[in-house]
Amino acid sequence: MMGMAPKSAAVLDLVRSGGVRSVYQPIVDLDTGATVAFEALARGPHGHPLERPDRMFDSAREHGCVGELDEACQWSAITSAVAAGLGAPWSLFVNVEPAALDWAMVRTDAAAEAAGVDRQRYRVDLDLPIVVEITERDLSVDPPSLLRFVDRIRGWGGGIALDDVGAERASLALLPLLRPDVIKLDLRVVQERPGREIAEIVAAVDAEAERSGTIVLAEGIETPEHLEHARALGARLGQGWLLGRPGPLPDLSTLPAPAPGAIRVEHRAGLVREDSPFTVAAAHSDPRTARKLLLTEISKHLENEALHLGRSAVVVTALQHVRFFTPRTARRYERLADQVAFAAVLGEDVPTHPLPGVRGGPLHTGDPLLGEWDLAVLGPHFGAALVARDLGDSGPDAERRFEYVLTHDRAVAVAVAAALLSRVTG
């Protein structure tokens, strides 16, 4: 591709020569002490300038080949684990870089075959439960692609772990949308002195675990004090040097088998939704009729709720047509974009980037959203949606009538948000 920086010969040599290798760190049940899984960690050849994973990926980012490197790391992790006999009841955690999500999605079976990789064999036929780790870093940059990626992983039976939760508050907003099977607490949550920010993280994670049954895993357990703190935080699983250092996979015959259900993978599907938010909400609550003036005030109230949530909030709206994205509305969304984790606006002729920091998405002919006015606000402890269907009145804009549902049912708000986010393109 013209304009792309030349790729790093050193990194590509590692990929092409099979020089990327994997070491494995145990994940332990904190109640029983049994190893229930292993996380694969990438390394370069011993003594190589790119032996450390941070140096490998820094070089790959600099030279535009993160996808190739990440692919090599994934397949090293899986093939080496298979060769060592890893399989159920143990699970394998495999990392995926956010910058390589699109790479992982667009790789076709034909391309995989050309690269010597049998995707179906490794992902479906093997008796090796795989949990894909997605780091929270940069998750808010492209939630639509992330939702599509998670749907694809779950489509072939994989689990999802959200890594480093607590490193950035923005990830807390995405917990209800991603519904991860495992939440991995960032090591600073385990190792640092508790304060207001850590309390906020713990409360959000606890709420999600209580609602969905997701498993909490504490990283960075290096001392008995860390272990005690991890238990106090509600972690059921742990990882860190106190529990086991990265290295070759052990002789599995010497390990006690983990208890069934130590890591549960819920094969949830349908994070990407193309249906009508009004249809979703109206199935749960009977619609009422109101004029636009009332709905405008309700929408501003919900937007203010998002401002109170701050960096742990997602706000996404559909306004039918770009003409309804008035200068006054634009000023509200400029403020939202500056204070929340993610803000998006949909509508006919809405550009992909309508404002700095605001994502967009043009609605096309035949999309039911063209006849709706929808707004969803999500946070760790808050979920609300306003969905309204235009009744087609003529006359003054403020007097137009809509059928509408206002819901604070979290599950409905999440479904509405997913339907809207699936249409964001910017």
N, C-alpha and C positions, 0 to 999 in steps of 0.2 A: 504494500500500500504506500502511495507517495506521501512523503512528509513524515513517515514514521521513523523514529530513531533506530539505528542499527542495533540488532540484538546482541547481547553479551555473548561472545564466543565461549567464555568460561562457563557460564550458566548453561548454554545450549550443549556444550560438551558433556556436562554432567547429565543432562536429560537424555542425550542420544547414546551415551556410553553406559547408561544404567548406573551412573555413579551416585545417584541419590539413594540413600539408605534410610532405614527406619530403626529407631529404638522404641521401647515400649515401657510405659510407666503404669503400675497397677492402680486400679480404682477399687477401694475397699469399702465393704459394709461396716459402718462404724459400730453397729450393735454386735455383730458376730466376729468381726476381724477377718472375714473371708474375702478373698479377691473375687470380684464379680465381673470385672472388665479390665481392658488395657487400653490406654490411649497411645496411638502411634504418633511419634515425634520425628520430624524429618532431620536428617543430618547429611552433610557432604562427606566425601572420603576422609579418612583419618589423616590429619596433617595438612589438608588442603586449605588454601586461603578462604574458601567458602564452606568450610566444615560447619560453621555455626549457622543455624537456620535464619537468624536475623540478617546475616551478611548475604546469604543466598537470595533472600526475598528483596532486600534493599537493592541488590544488583539487578534482579529481575524487573523491579519497578522502574529503575532508572533506564533500562533498555527495552521496556515494553514486552516482556515475555513472562509475566506473572502466570498467565494461563497455562503455558507449557510446563513451567516448573511445578505448579500446583498439581497438574495432572500426573506428573511423574511421582510426586510425593504420595498422592492418593494410591496409585497402583503399586508403589513400593510397599506402602503400609499393608495393603490387602494381600499381595502375592507373598510377601515374607511371612505374614501371619498364617496364611494357608499352608505354606511349606513347613511351618513349625507345628502344624496340627491344631491351631486354634479354632475352636468352634463352640456351638452351644454346649453347655449353658453359659459360657462366657461370651461377652460382647466385645466388639472392637470399636473404639471411638476414633474417627478419622476427621482431621481438620480440613476446612475449605475456606480459602481466602475470599472476603467479600469482593475484591477486585476481579476474582476469577469466576464469579457466579454465572455470568453470561457465557463464559467459556464452557463451564460444566454443562450448561443447558443446551448449547448449540452443537456440541459434539455429537455427531450422528453415529449409528452403528457402523456405517461404511467407513467413516473416518477412524473409528476405533479399531476396526478390523485391519485397516491399512497400517495402523500403528502397532499392530500385534496384540491388541487388547480385546479379549472376549468379554464385553460388558455383561451380557446375560449370564454367562457362567459365574462370574464373580459376584454379581449383585443379586441373583435370584436363586440359582441352583445350589450354591454352597450353603452348608449348614453353619453359617457364620453371621450372627446378628450384627448389623452395622448401625452405628449411631453417628450421624454427620454433625460435627461441631461447626457452628457458625459464630464467629466472634462478634461481639456487639459493636466493635469499632466500625463506623461508617454505615451501620444498618439503616439509619434514617435517610441516607442518601438516595436509596432506591427501593422503598418498600414494595412497589408492584412486582419488580423482578424477583425480590426475595420471596413473596408469596407464591409466585409461579414455581420458583425453585423448590420450595418446601413441598408444594403439591407433588412435584415430580419425584422427590425423594420418597415421600410416603407412598407414591404410586407403586414403587418397586419394593415396598415393605421396610424401608429404612426408618430409623428413629431420628429425632432432631434434638440436639443439645444447644442451648444458647450459652456461649462461653463468655467469661470475664464480666458477668453481670455486676454492675456497681462501678465499673470504670468510667462509664458515661451515663448520666441520668436519662438521656434520650432513649436508651434501650428499654426502660421501664414502661414506656408508652406502647411498645410493640409486643409486650408479653401476651396480652389477650388476643392479639391478631395471629401471632405465631403458634401459640399453644404448644410450647416445647415439651418434650417428654422429660427432659432433664434441664434444670437451671444450674449452671456452674457459677458459684459466687467468686468474684474476683479475689485474689489473695489478700488485697489490702483490707477487704471486709473482715477477713479472718485474723489478720496480723496487726491491724492498727487499733489504737485505743478507740472505743466506741464514742460517737458523737452524733449530732443531729442528722448529718447526711447519711451515716451508716444506719441509723434508726429508720430513716425514710426508705432506704434500700431494703432493709430486712422486712419492714411492714409491707412493702409492695410485693416482695417475693413470697412472703407468708400468705398474703391474700390470694395470689395466683395459685399457690400450692393447695390451699384450702378449697378453692373453687374447682380446680381441674385435676387435682391428684398428681401433678407433676412432681418429680423427685428432685430434691435439692442436694447438690454436691458442693462441698467446700474444697477449694484449691488452696495450696500453700501451707499445708499442715506440716510444720517443721519441728515443732516442740510439743511436749505434753500440754502446755498452756494453750497452744493453738488448737489442739484436739478438743480440749474442754470448751473452748470458745465456739468451735464449729458445732458441737452438740447443742450448745445454748442457742445458736442461731437457727436451729431446726434442721441441720444437715443430716441426712441419712447415709450419704456416701461421702468419702473423703479421698484426697489425693495430695501427695506431698512427700518430701524426703523422709519424714518420720515413718511413713507407711510403705515407702519403696521408691527407689531411685530409678530413673530411666536406664534401660539396658536391654540385652537380648531377652526374648521370651523364655520363661523358665520351663522346666520339664513339667508339663501340666499334670502328669500322673502323680506328682508329689503334692498337688494342691487339693484341698477339700473343695468339692463342687459347691457353688453358691446355691442358696435357697431359691426355689422357683419364684419368679416375680420380683427378684431383687432389682431388675431394671425392666419396667413395663413399657412397651412401645404401643401406643394407641394408633391404629392405622386410620387416623382421621383424614378425610379427603374434603375437597371443595373449599379451600381457602380462597381460591380465585372464583369469583361469582360474576356472572354476566346477567343475572336476573334483575328485576325491578325492585329497588329498595321499598317503594310503596307497597308492592305485593307482599314483600317479606314482612313489613310492619303491620299491614292490614290483616294478615293471617293471625296476629296475636291480639290486636285491639281494634274495636270498631272505629272507623274514621268519623270525624266530625267535619263540619263545614265552617270556614271562616274566610274573611276577606284578608287581602295581602297585608294590610296595615298591622293586624294582630300578629301575623306570622313573622313580619319584619322585627317586631319587638321581641318575640320569642327567640328568633335566631340570634339577635344581638345579646340576649341574656345568656344563651349557650356559649357564644363566643367569649363572653366575659368569664364564664366558668373555666374555659380553656386558659385564659390569661392567668387565673388564679392557680391552675395546675402547673403552668410554666413549662419547663423543659421536659416534663414527663407527660406531655399531652400531644395527641394527634387530632388535627382538625381538617376535615375534608367536606367540601360542599359542591352541589350541582345547581347551577343558576339558570338552566334552560339555554340562554343565549348570552353572548358576550355583552350585549347592550345592557343587561341587568347587572353587570359588574361595573357599577357606577363609580365615579371618583370617590364618593363617600365610602362605598364598600371597599374600594381599593385601599383607602387609608386604614380601614380596620384590619385588612389582611396584611398590610405592611407591618403594622404593630404586632399582629399574631406571629408573622414569620420571624420576627426578631426575638420572640419570647417562648415559643413552643418548639417541640421536637420536629414537627412536620406539619406543613399547611399546604393544602391543594385546592384548586378551583377547577370545576368542569363546566363545559357549556359549548354550544355551537359557536364555532369561530374563536374559541378561547385558545390563545397560543400556548405552546408547551412551557413557556416561562413568562407568565403574565406580569410578574413583579419579581424583583430580586428576592430570592429566598422562598418564593411561592411556586409550587409545581402546578402544571396545568394539564389539560387534556381536552382536545376538541371532540364533541359528541357528533356522531354521524347519522345520516338519514336512517330511520328505522329503529334507532336506539330509544327504548321507552323513557330514558331519562330526559329526552327532549320535552316531554310533557310533565316533568316533575321538578319540584324545588326541594332539595334534600340537604341535610346537614347532619354530620355525625361528629361527636366529640368523645374521645376516649382518654382515660388516664388510668393509673394503677388501681384507684378506688372509685372511679367515676365512669359512667357510660350513659350517654343520652343521644337521642336522634330525633330530629324533626323531619318527617317525610310528608310531602304534599303533592297532590295531583291537580293540575290545572283543569278547571271546569270549562275553560274556553270563553269566558266572558269578554265582551268588548267594553269600551268605555274607559274611564280613568284607570290608570295602572294600579293605584292604591286601593281601588274598589274591586279589583278582580277577586273572584272566589276560588277557593281550593278545598278539596277534601284533604284532611290531614290527620296524622297520628303523631302525637308527642309521647315518646317512651323513655323511661329510665330503666327499662329492663336491659341489663347488661348484655345478655346473649343476643337480643334483637339489635342493640346498638352495634355490637361487634359485627353481626351479619350485614348491617347496612354499611358500615365502614369498609368491610371487605368488598362489597359490591361496588362502592365508589372508587376505592383504591385500585381495583382491577382495571379501571379505565384511565388512570393517570398515565401520561406518556412522557412528561417532561423530565 
